[in-house]
């Protein structure tokens, strides 16, 4: 009987070892060969201004005193730390210390100009428009536009889920996962969901991190306000089941008790 018990234990250990080796592959990113000819060239699209964006606009000209009139609401530097953001209260409804909020109609209110439609513009395009409009009031004006609330959200089976501010205003899916401390060991790497709102419509994209072709996905390069969801594997779902945990604990106790009794009787 002791021999049978020993053989069973060895078989169980072997199964666990084989399972561990098999599951390692599921944790690897970008498996397989890379098509370098296809993936070596890339372009990073410029982010476009959306409803709800918060903009920093700083105006310069040959007269700093005259320019300062347009910078009364831009005392912020235009950068925010890379960290989790605690969203306590909404951004200001107009220009102020927090910048210029793009309203539901895609407009901002700017000094001397009034309502200005900015939705769909890149930062460079908005600067060009402002520079042209401000020539009436300033000598050789030019402006610098930045996003103050460029952020992404990571939820699901990652080490540190949360909302992350992106000062550089550009980030890809791998960098985002790195910010969140990587996926947990039970996070699904083959089915990452990216949720995006753009031009009043919602888009959903799936990314398989185990394949090299993630670089050609339109969702590889993230955009402001994207939400990334990492699903959990069935193993974690089962482990989270209280009934399963209880049954495993009971079974372990029974086996341990049986082993102790057998050792005593054997003596």
Phi and psi in degrees as a GROMACS rama.xvg file:
@    title "Ramachandran Plot"
@    xaxis  label "Phi"
@    yaxis  label "Psi"
@TYPE xy
-61.8808  -38.7839  UNK-2
-64.9723  -40.2484  UNK-3
-64.9899  -40.9207  UNK-4
-63.0582  -41.5322  UNK-5
-65.0175  -42.4706  UNK-6
-63.5066  -38.949  UNK-7
-65.4726  -39.8689  UNK-8
-64.2218  -41.1542  UNK-9
-63.3739  -42.2676  UNK-10
-62.5272  -41.2873  UNK-11
-63.3114  -42.6399  UNK-12
-62.729  -39.857  UNK-13
-64.3315  -41.8572  UNK-14
-62.5505  -43.0745  UNK-15
-62.3737  -41.9955  UNK-16
-64.3368  -44.837  UNK-17
-64.5842  -40.3674  UNK-18
-63.1256  -39.0284  UNK-19
-64.663  -41.4695  UNK-20
-64.9121  -38.8368  UNK-21
-69.5582  -33.971  UNK-22
-78.5461  -18.32  UNK-23
-59.3588  -40.3291  UNK-24
-61.4855  -32.1454  UNK-25
-68.8726  -18.3943  UNK-26
-92.7864  -7.89282  UNK-27
-84.1567  140.056  UNK-28
-91.6172  151.365  UNK-29
48.952  58.0908  UNK-30
-78.0098  148.169  UNK-31
97.9084  -179.375  UNK-32
-80.6033  148.087  UNK-33
-95.5022  136.581  UNK-34
-87.7422  86.504  UNK-35
-63.6861  -32.9669  UNK-36
-64.2581  -33.7781  UNK-37
-84.3879  -34.5429  UNK-38
-98.9701  -8.50417  UNK-39
-69.9985  -31.1213  UNK-40
-97.8466  138.478  UNK-41
-156.028  158.247  UNK-42
-131.003  142.241  UNK-43
-103.826  113.803  UNK-44
-65.3342  142.691  UNK-45
-72.6748  132.983  UNK-46
-65.0422  141.49  UNK-47
-104.36  145.443  UNK-48
-68.3938  135.073  UNK-49
-124.029  166.599  UNK-50
-60.6941  137.748  UNK-51
89.3482  -8.39383  UNK-52
-69.9573  150.035  UNK-53
-114.649  120.632  UNK-54
-111.49  139.616  UNK-55
-100.041  123.75  UNK-56
-124.623  116.025  UNK-57
-114.304  127.015  UNK-58
-106.186  137.166  UNK-59
-126.166  154.42  UNK-60
-160.818  -174.683  UNK-61
-72.8345  -12.132  UNK-62
-119.356  97.8574  UNK-63
-56.3074  -34.9037  UNK-64
-64.5588  -42.4769  UNK-65
-69.1831  -36.0579  UNK-66
-67.3751  -31.2901  UNK-67
-61.4488  -26.1026  UNK-68
-60.0742  -34.6  UNK-69
-87.647  -7.49694  UNK-70
-108.218  14.6493  UNK-71
-61.6937  -31.1636  UNK-72
-100.753  17.9498  UNK-73
-128.288  46.6728  UNK-74
-74.4348  -14.1905  UNK-75
-77.6953  157.641  UNK-76
-83.3595  -16.4669  UNK-77
94.5764  5.35071  UNK-78
-124.464  150.549  UNK-79
-133.764  149.984  UNK-80
-68.8836  150.667  UNK-81
-81.1899  99.7241  UNK-82
-165.095  171.458  UNK-83
-67.2318  138.171  UNK-84
-103.891  131.004  UNK-85
-93.7955  110.454  UNK-86
-85.4123  96.0108  UNK-87
-93.8485  -47.9826  UNK-88
-136.156  155.261  UNK-89
-71.2278  164.11  UNK-90
-69.7344  164.016  UNK-91
-64.3825  155.665  UNK-92
-85.5427  -7.98022  UNK-93
-150.545  -173.118  UNK-94
-62.7822  145.821  UNK-95
177.5  -161.862  UNK-96
-60.0238  -23.0878  UNK-97
-90.4932  0.803842  UNK-98
100.859  -161.865  UNK-99
-109.449  119.044  UNK-100
-87.7361  128.676  UNK-101
-79.7308  117.247  UNK-102
-79.2862  -175.997  UNK-103
-64.9188  -17.2624  UNK-104
-96.4516  3.15394  UNK-105
80.6204  21.7498  UNK-106
-113.351  157.995  UNK-107
-126.203  161.756  UNK-108
-107.033  120.637  UNK-109
-121.963  142.488  UNK-110
-53.7478  135.763  UNK-111
71.172  -23.1213  UNK-112
-96.7381  -34.7154  UNK-113
82.8582  -144.989  UNK-114
-67.4214  130.767  UNK-115
-132.981  121.91  UNK-116
-79.3353  120.052  UNK-117
-122.197  -10.2518  UNK-118
-60.7466  134.207  UNK-119
90.8952  -10.7727  UNK-120
-81.4403  150.929  UNK-121
-84.8003  171.597  UNK-122
-62.36  -40.4677  UNK-123
-65.0977  -41.7449  UNK-124
-63.4747  -41.9056  UNK-125
-65.6235  -40.4506  UNK-126
-60.2043  -41.2018  UNK-127
-62.819  -43.0193  UNK-128
-63.8966  -46.8264  UNK-129
-62.7697  -42.811  UNK-130
-59.1643  -38.5866  UNK-131
-69.0375  -43.4358  UNK-132
-68.139  -34.3172  UNK-133
-82.3707  -5.10653  UNK-134
-63.4408  -22.6877  UNK-135
-68.6928  -27.8783  UNK-136
-111.713  -21.4865  UNK-137
-131.181  159.98  UNK-138
-96.2725  120.009  UNK-139
50.9426  58.5005  UNK-140
-77.6387  152.067  UNK-141
-151.154  152.751  UNK-142
-130.157  156.123  UNK-143
-122.599  124.759  UNK-144
-114.12  135.99  UNK-145
-139.149  156.066  UNK-146
-86.2019  132.71  UNK-147
-95.7142  -20.1962  UNK-148
-125.874  38.5896  UNK-149
-69.8133  111.58  UNK-150
-144.292  160.319  UNK-151
-133.503  161.053  UNK-152
-124.938  128.441  UNK-153
-116.483  125.302  UNK-154
-133.539  167.208  UNK-155
98.6335  -145.801  UNK-156
-87.5273  63.3514  UNK-157
-120.101  162.632  UNK-158
-64.8625  -41.2325  UNK-159
-132.654  79.8563  UNK-160
-65.2836  150.065  UNK-161
162.712  -175.517  UNK-162
-100.69  128.644  UNK-163
-119.749  130.829  UNK-164
-83.6284  139.898  UNK-165
-121.302  93.5433  UNK-166
-62.4559  -31.9119  UNK-167
-74.5187  -12.6611  UNK-168
64.3648  22.7732  UNK-169
-156.538  138.256  UNK-170
-161.917  145.162  UNK-171
-108.414  174.978  UNK-172
-64.0098  -35.9643  UNK-173
-69.2584  -41.295  UNK-174
-64.4349  -38.882  UNK-175
-63.4055  -42.6569  UNK-176
-65.2685  -36.2215  UNK-177
-63.4218  -40.1363  UNK-178
-59.1625  -37.5362  UNK-179
-84.9997  10.8554  UNK-180
79.193  20.0306  UNK-181
75.8349  166.298  UNK-182
-71.6781  152.817  UNK-183
-72.9575  171.368  UNK-184
-65.3536  -20.2866  UNK-185
-101.638  2.02844  UNK-186
-74.3106  141.815  UNK-187
-78.6783  118.861  UNK-188
-89.102  -11.8541  UNK-189
-98.943  5.24369  UNK-190
-154.746  62.3467  UNK-191
-83.2061  129.094  UNK-192
-100.024  127.831  UNK-193
-113.246  123.239  UNK-194
-108.595  130.338  UNK-195
-136.077  137.181  UNK-196
-113.556  125.531  UNK-197
-151.643  130.654  UNK-198
54.2022  39.9736  UNK-199
75.5785  10.9933  UNK-200
-128.366  151.702  UNK-201
-99.9181  140.657  UNK-202
-126.557  148.383  UNK-203
-128.056  135.472  UNK-204
-134.038  146.805  UNK-205
-112.806  138.161  UNK-206
-126.839  131.465  UNK-207
-103.727  103.967  UNK-208
-71.6622  -10.563  UNK-209
-83.4941  -4.25995  UNK-210
-116.858  142.368  UNK-211
-65.9662  -20.4986  UNK-212
-74.9589  8.24804  UNK-213
-60.7214  -27.6617  UNK-214
-67.2563  -21.6919  UNK-215
-94.2961  0.822005  UNK-216
-74.6358  138.845  UNK-217
-66.3643  -10.4097  UNK-218
-104.435  4.29463  UNK-219
-65.8333  -46.1174  UNK-220
-86.7859  118.455  UNK-221
-81.8395  160.379  UNK-222
-122.11  163.522  UNK-223
-58.7098  140.128  UNK-224
74.8205  7.97362  UNK-225
-63.1041  146.497  UNK-226
-116.764  125.369  UNK-227
-110.818  124.68  UNK-228
-116.577  127.138  UNK-229
-107.826  115.933  UNK-230
-76.5073  159.503  UNK-231
-99.6417  155.281  UNK-232
-78.8143  167.291  UNK-233
-63.4682  -30.6575  UNK-234
-60.4548  -41.9962  UNK-235
-72.2897  -37.3605  UNK-236
-60.1449  -40.2612  UNK-237
-69.4031  -38.8392  UNK-238
-67.425  -27.141  UNK-239
-80.118  -12.6264  UNK-240
-74.1616  116.797  UNK-241
-61.3378  -33.1212  UNK-242
-65.5123  -42.5585  UNK-243
-63.3883  -45.1393  UNK-244
-59.8353  -42.6445  UNK-245
-64.9268  -43.682  UNK-246
-63.9  -39.7409  UNK-247
-64.1882  -41.3378  UNK-248
-62.5637  -42.7215  UNK-249
-63.8474  -43.7512  UNK-250
-63.5257  -40.8545  UNK-251
-63.746  -39.6586  UNK-252
-64.5445  -43.0877  UNK-253
-62.7918  -43.7322  UNK-254
-64.364  -42.8283  UNK-255
-62.5522  -43.8277  UNK-256
-61.8377  -42.7642  UNK-257
-62.4631  -40.6375  UNK-258
-65.0011  -40.4492  UNK-259
-64.56  -46.3122  UNK-260
-61.8063  -41.3928  UNK-261
-63.8718  -39.7707  UNK-262
-64.5156  -39.3858  UNK-263
-66.911  -45.0966  UNK-264
-66.0066  -32.2895  UNK-265
-65.4234  -32.4377  UNK-266
